[in-house]
Amino acid sequence: MDQQEIINRLEARAKLVGLPMSEACKRAGIHPTTFSRWKQSEKNPAPKGATISSVSKLETVIAAHEREVVERVRAA
């Protein structure tokens, strides 16, 4: 799995549970523009490499939010 697949999957998971990437980044201590620089786009054809540490922090934040959503659904 390459960086773009990882970034896209994280972004999709966050969206699925209603967590804006800007908020996920904030919670992980990553500036949202840094996340944008990791994503390949027409304006950014050669994205900056993400560190394993930063990606792990985002993964942790998104997983925690997923658990919170599941707990809220179960409690309802």
Backbone as CSV, one residue per row, in Angstrom:
resi,resn,N_x,N_y,N_z,CA_x,CA_y,CA_z,C_x,C_y,C_z
1,MET,0.853,-1.176,0.000,0.000,0.000,0.000,0.900,1.241,0.000
2,ASP,0.633,2.149,-0.921,1.453,3.350,-0.989,0.841,4.484,-0.160
3,GLN,1.581,5.579,-0.088,1.153,6.700,0.748,-0.229,7.212,0.358
4,GLN,-0.504,7.319,-0.923,-1.798,7.863,-1.336,-2.949,6.962,-0.917
5,GLU,-2.733,5.667,-0.972,-3.774,4.738,-0.517,-4.011,4.891,0.984
6,ILE,-2.946,5.021,1.746,-3.062,5.192,3.199,-3.799,6.485,3.519
7,ILE,-3.393,7.567,2.887,-4.014,8.875,3.119,-5.492,8.835,2.731
8,ASN,-5.793,8.252,1.573,-7.184,8.169,1.122,-8.035,7.326,2.062
9,ARG,-7.484,6.234,2.567,-8.235,5.386,3.495,-8.487,6.091,4.821
10,LEU,-7.488,6.788,5.320,-7.682,7.543,6.566,-8.761,8.603,6.376
11,GLU,-8.685,9.302,5.272,-9.656,10.349,4.983,-11.066,9.765,4.850
12,ALA,-11.185,8.622,4.193,-12.494,7.980,4.023,-13.057,7.509,5.360
13,ARG,-12.207,6.934,6.214,-12.661,6.484,7.530,-13.142,7.650,8.369
14,ALA,-12.395,8.742,8.343,-12.784,9.920,9.119,-14.126,10.449,8.624
15,LYS,-14.288,10.520,7.321,-15.537,11.018,6.737,-16.710,10.115,7.116
16,LEU,-16.484,8.814,7.092,-17.528,7.844,7.407,-18.100,8.039,8.809
17,VAL,-17.264,8.457,9.749,-17.732,8.650,11.130,-17.955,10.120,11.473
18,GLY,-17.964,10.969,10.441,-18.287,12.380,10.656,-17.207,13.194,11.324
19,LEU,-15.966,12.797,11.118,-14.841,13.532,11.697,-14.126,14.286,10.583
20,PRO,-14.252,15.613,10.560,-13.537,16.380,9.530,-12.024,16.164,9.652
21,MET,-11.345,16.059,8.523,-9.894,15.856,8.573,-9.188,16.992,9.282
22,SER,-9.717,18.188,9.185,-9.080,19.309,9.891,-9.109,19.055,11.399
23,GLU,-10.197,18.484,11.903,-10.298,18.169,13.327,-9.415,16.982,13.687
24,ALA,-9.381,15.968,12.832,-8.515,14.811,13.076,-7.053,15.261,13.137
25,CYS,-6.678,16.127,12.214,-5.306,16.651,12.201,-5.015,17.432,13.471
26,LYS,-5.949,18.284,13.863,-5.774,19.090,15.076,-5.547,18.184,16.286
27,ARG,-6.375,17.162,16.425,-6.243,16.238,17.553,-4.933,15.464,17.520
28,ALA,-4.424,15.215,16.312,-3.175,14.469,16.162,-1.942,15.372,16.224
29,GLY,-2.173,16.677,16.316,-1.046,17.608,16.366,-0.392,17.833,15.009
30,ILE,-1.196,17.687,13.958,-0.695,17.865,12.594,-1.445,19.042,11.971
31,HIS,-0.727,19.954,11.391,-1.392,21.096,10.759,-2.145,20.606,9.524
32,PRO,-3.385,21.043,9.333,-4.163,20.593,8.167,-3.474,20.818,6.818
33,THR,-2.690,21.872,6.705,-1.998,22.084,5.424,-0.917,21.030,5.209
34,THR,-0.378,20.507,6.295,0.591,19.415,6.164,-0.092,18.204,5.562
35,PHE,-1.297,17.896,6.059,-2.061,16.777,5.499,-2.326,17.019,4.012
36,SER,-2.675,18.238,3.668,-2.934,18.572,2.260,-1.696,18.357,1.399
37,ARG,-0.530,18.642,1.956,0.713,18.444,1.195,1.031,16.966,0.996
38,TRP,0.439,16.094,1.821,0.646,14.654,1.662,-0.198,14.079,0.534
39,LYS,-1.282,14.775,0.194,-2.223,14.269,-0.799,-1.814,14.669,-2.207
40,GLN,-1.873,13.708,-3.097,-1.583,13.993,-4.497,-2.818,14.631,-5.131
41,SER,-2.588,15.683,-5.866,-3.678,16.369,-6.546,-3.107,17.056,-7.791
42,GLU,-4.008,17.644,-8.538,-3.557,18.370,-9.722,-2.609,19.502,-9.329
43,LYS,-2.915,20.167,-8.220,-2.069,21.266,-7.755,-0.809,20.750,-7.054
44,ASN,-0.850,19.498,-6.608,0.267,18.920,-5.869,0.597,17.541,-6.452
45,PRO,1.186,17.504,-7.652,1.441,16.217,-8.309,2.540,15.382,-7.649
46,ALA,3.409,16.016,-6.875,4.492,15.304,-6.190,4.388,15.579,-4.692
47,PRO,3.500,14.853,-3.992,3.253,15.161,-2.586,4.445,14.890,-1.676
48,LYS,4.466,15.653,-0.594,5.483,15.495,0.433,5.238,14.170,1.155
49,GLY,6.295,13.514,1.550,6.166,12.242,2.252,5.689,12.424,3.684
50,ALA,4.746,11.583,4.076,4.249,11.580,5.453,5.126,10.668,6.290
51,THR,5.338,11.038,7.535,6.128,10.177,8.412,5.231,9.097,9.006
52,ILE,5.826,7.985,9.346,5.081,6.893,9.980,4.480,7.379,11.292
53,SER,5.208,8.184,12.018,4.726,8.712,13.290,3.465,9.548,13.102
54,SER,3.472,10.417,12.115,2.312,11.278,11.870,1.108,10.470,11.412
55,VAL,1.333,9.523,10.531,0.239,8.679,10.060,-0.316,7.857,11.220
56,SER,0.556,7.370,12.087,0.114,6.609,13.262,-0.730,7.457,14.198
57,LYS,-0.351,8.715,14.366,-1.141,9.613,15.214,-2.534,9.818,14.635
58,LEU,-2.611,10.018,13.330,-3.917,10.181,12.687,-4.744,8.907,12.819
59,GLU,-4.115,7.769,12.621,-4.798,6.472,12.766,-5.380,6.338,14.173
60,THR,-4.613,6.703,15.178,-5.052,6.618,16.566,-6.253,7.528,16.820
61,VAL,-6.194,8.751,16.318,-7.292,9.709,16.495,-8.564,9.211,15.814
62,ILE,-8.438,8.737,14.597,-9.611,8.270,13.859,-10.193,7.020,14.515
63,ALA,-9.343,6.102,14.946,-9.823,4.885,15.617,-10.556,5.228,16.914
64,ALA,-10.034,6.188,17.663,-10.701,6.607,18.898,-12.072,7.199,18.595
65,HIS,-12.157,7.996,17.549,-13.443,8.596,17.172,-14.420,7.517,16.710
66,GLU,-13.913,6.532,15.975,-14.765,5.420,15.551,-15.351,4.699,16.769
67,ARG,-14.513,4.452,17.787,-14.998,3.798,19.009,-16.052,4.638,19.715
68,GLU,-15.840,5.968,19.753,-16.817,6.857,20.374,-18.166,6.787,19.650
69,VAL,-18.130,6.753,18.334,-19.366,6.688,17.562,-20.078,5.360,17.830
70,VAL,-19.344,4.271,17.858,-19.939,2.962,18.134,-20.564,2.955,19.528
71,GLU,-19.869,3.502,20.503,-20.406,3.560,21.870,-21.686,4.388,21.947
72,ARG,-21.736,5.517,21.236,-22.941,6.348,21.219,-24.116,5.609,20.587
73,VAL,-23.831,4.871,19.525,-24.891,4.112,18.850,-25.411,3.016,19.768
74,ARG,-24.519,2.339,20.443,-24.931,1.262,21.365,-25.748,1.801,22.538
75,ALA,-25.381,3.003,22.993,-26.073,3.597,24.145,-27.455,4.133,23.774
76,ALA,-27.675,4.367,22.506,-28.958,4.948,22.058,-30.083,3.942,22.058
